[in-house]
Amino acid sequence: MAKHQFQTEVNQLLQLMIHSLYSNKEIFLRELISNASDALDKLNMLHLTDEAFKGIEFDPRIDIRIDKDAKTLTVSDTGIGMNDEDLVANLGTIAKSGTKAFLENLSGDAKKDSQLIGQFGVGFYSAFMVADNIEVLTKKAGEDQAYKWVSAGDGEFEIEKAEKEGHGTEITLHIKDEENEFLDPWRIENIVKKYSNHIPFPIFMEKEEFIPAKKDDDGNEIEPERTEKKIEQINKASALWTLPKSEISDEDYKEFYSSIAHDSSEPLAWIHHKAEGAIEYTTLFYIPSKAPMDLYRVDYQPGIKLYINRVFITDDDKELMPTWLRFLRGIIDSADLPLNVSREILQSNPVMAKIRNASVKKVLSELAKMKKNDPDKYETFYKEFGNVIKEGLYSDFANREKILELLKFHTLNSEEPVDLETFLKNVDEEKKEIYYITGKMSLQMLKNSPQLEKFKAKGIDVLILNEEIDTIVFPMVTEYKEYKFVNVTDAKLEDSEEEKKKEEELSKEYKGLLTELKEALGDRVKAVEVTTELRESPVRLKIDKDDPNYMMAQMMQQMGQAGEVPPITPILQVNPEHEILKKLKDSGDQNLINDAAFVLLDEAKLYEGMELDDMPEFLMRLNRVMEKAL
């Protein structure tokens, strides 16, 4: 018998399970049955498509046995089974993305948050909530050797060779004294009906049936009352997505979601669609009420299962739906794909491409209906997934307008986020320009950016895009219908002849100070110039759009390589009507002008959300300027 240590993350998770921090303990059975169903799915596919498995006897079923005397609950299946390497990989480690970060965030009261742990999907290890020892007897289909895995959840597990008739897996839980409710057949049957009714394979359980006494016509007892044991199927075993919607209750939909998504919270919504015509397929997509923990990880786990004529094909193909809809959980089932389809064929198959494109449009259509008809539910959705669907603006040009219509924006003139339709009501219908500003800073700081002062003065509303994803995707968004998206730094707001003349005069008046500021700053800035667009701030930065580095940055950003671009030297623009600039112009103090030049440049950088090159030096210069002012 070989001893093994659990992976560190498994040990942490086991501590949560063993100490019963998750209140909804009954989900352990849902997880074990779901794993058994997956094992049956995998062997079913191989049995139909792989010559090496076609000769294997395959009777797909899941069995549950209770032994009250031995205090054991056993869940067995006739699925693919495992060998010793599979046991180490599947029961000794957690491959789920983001597990480590998730466990590190579970501290204090958060550890008692059943919704948080339920969202994680605790899988096989949840059985340690109700069992103090677990044995797994398994034999992989097509192999001769069986193996037994044993653990008390104490940081290690043992694997030894064993004997087993037939392929599949048998999991025996030695139930804790305080968890005897899970040795009650009625309780177990109700849990199965609650979470696993629509597992597409039959679940059988041995039950005791009461047989009343038999009596003759005179009332004399012929046979005494007794109980007989019989094995019964306790679930419907119907592929829920294949049923007419009229026959499926909301509870059915919710139960099925819990089994395929491993999520104890209810789904926010679901979309069940059957397409008939040139291509026939059925989709059942769920929108979770909470974002999966690996939503923003590159190695996220996709949530869509592909079936062909109800035969499971894959659940780990990220190409089934676009990445910006990766929060979806559910099923795609088609009769128009070959059973032996490979991943490479799947990605280039025209039938799959049509199903995917039509499914994306269906999801967008349903989200638009939710936004219109159920604003509160949509608000919940947008809070969890709004930033994810923005990614579609970058990667899905064909659906860009529909995605834009789903978004909600903070704006310069509104207190609450608004959609694009609402924002456009106040856009100049002659210019048809949608102005926006992006920046990796707080909403309030971005609203107070010097770049917006002229817009405020003219009463022009601006989209305030302060999420990191906005800085990536919105430079790629150029238009919506007949409207143009224009960054505020590129906006050409008309100046009156009087304003133009005034700027020319001020440039001449400040020529000497501008020269001194540029000499002090050297090559840190491309130029120092006057602007009349500022109203309250003394300075702001401007990027020269003709700078070769800027044009290179735009190209590299489109290729996803923005970090490799050389820095762009900005232009420092000053507000000649600000008291600071007026006093500097008249000061004649070169040391003060030198210090003020650097302080003003750093202030302009801070307005833009940039980090300062030398914070101590900035503070020393600021202190010297303040000393002279006091």
C-alpha positions, 0 to 999 in steps of 0.5 A: 500500500503506497502512501501519498500526501495531498496537495496543499490546496486539498489540505486547506479545502479538507479542513473546511469540509471536515470542520463543517463550515459549509452548512448545506452538507447534503450537496456532497451527494449531488457532487458524487452523482455528478462525478459518476454521471461524468464518468458514464458520459466519457465511457458512453462516448468511447463506447460509440466512437472508439473501436478499442471500447466497442467490445466492452459491456456497457450498462450505464447506471448509478447505484446507491447502497445504505448499510445502517449496521456498518454505517456506510453509504456507497455510490457506484457507477459503471463508468470509465473508472480510474487507474492509480495515476488517475486516482492521484491526479483526480483525488489528490490534487485540485486542478480547478483554476484559481483554487489557491487564491480562492482559499487564501481569501476564505478568512474570518467570517468569509469561511462561514459563507455557504454561498461562497463555498457553494460557488466554488464547487467542492466536488469529491472532497465535500464527502468529508463533511459527512464521512470520517473515512472514505474508500474508493474502489475503481477499475478503468475500462479496458484495463485488468487491474483495480485499485483502492484509494483510502483516506481519513482526510488527515493530509494523506491517502493510500492506494493499493491494488485490489479486486473488482468485477467490472469497470467503474468506481465505487465510493464508500463513505463511513458516515460520522456519528452525528450525520446519521440522517444520511443513512436514511433512505427517504432522506437520500432519495429526496436529495437525489430528486432535489439535485439529480433528477435529470442526470441522464442515467438511471440512479438505483437504490435499494429500498425497504417496502412494507408488506401488510399482513394477509388475512382470510375471509374470516379475518385470520392472519395467513401471512404476517406483515413484513418488509421486502428489499427491492431495488428501484430507480429513484430519478427521472433519468431524462435529458432535461434539455430534450423535453418541451419547455411546457413540461419543465418547471422552474424547479426542474431548471434550477435542480439541473443547473445545480448538477451541471454547474456545481453551484448551490446558489440559484441561477440568475436566468436560463435560456432554453432554445430548440432550433429546427430547420437546415440545422437542428440543435438544442441549447440550454444556457444558464447565467449564474447569479455570481461570477465564477472565481476563475472568471478573469483567469486565462486558464478558466474552466469553460462551463458548456457541455457539448452533446451529439444526439444526447451523447456527451462529447466534451466539456473542456473546449473553450471554442464552443462559445466566445470567451466574453461569454465564458460565464455561461453554464449549460448544454449544446446538443446537436444531431448534425455533428459526427460522433467522432468529431475531434477538437481540431475538426470541431473548431473549423466545422461549419455546423458548429460555427453556425450553432455558435453564432446563432447561440451568441445572438440568442444570448444577446437577444435574451439579455436585451429583453432582461435589460428592458423588462427586468431592470433589477435582475439586469442590474445584478447581471451587469454588476457580475458580468458587465466587464466581461461582455465588454471584451466582446467589443474587442473580439466580436465585431459582428455583434459590437452594436448589440453589445454596446446596447447592453452596456451601462456608462457613468457620464460627466453629467449623470449621477447614475450609470445610463445606457447608450440610448439614454446618453444619445438623447443629449448628443449634438445631432449635427456632429454626432460625436460620442465623447469619452475619457478612459483612465485607470483611476477612480471614477471621481478622479476621472470626472475631475480630469483637466481634460474635461474642463472645456466640456463642462464649460460647454455643457457637453456630456462625456462617457466616463470609462474608468475600468481597466478593460475600458482602456483596452477595448474602447480605442478599438470602438470607432462608431455606433450606427451613425455616431462616432466615438471620439476620445476627449483628447482628440475632440475638436470643439469649435472655438470662437474667433475671440477665443482664438485671438485670446489664445494667440495673445496669451501665447505671446505674453507667456512666451518667456515663462514657457521657454523657462519651463521647457528649459527646466524640464528638458527632454521630459516634455516635448514642449510647453504651450498655452491652452485656453481650454482649462478652467480650474486646473493650472496644467494638463498633459497632451499627447502629440498624435503625430509622434511616431511612438504614439502611432507605434503604441496604437499598432501594438495595442491592437496586437495586444502588445501595449507593454512593449512600446517606448514611452511617449514624451508628452506636451505640458499645457498651462492655463495662463489664467490660473493664479499660479501661472500668473504669479510665476510669470511675474516672479523673476525667481528662477529657482522657484520657476525650476521647482514649480516646473517639476511640481506642475509636471508631476501634478499633471501626471497625477491628474492622468493617473500616472505614477511619479518617477521620484516621489521624494523629489516631488515632495521636496520641491513642493515643500520649497515652493510652499515655503516661498508662498508662505 
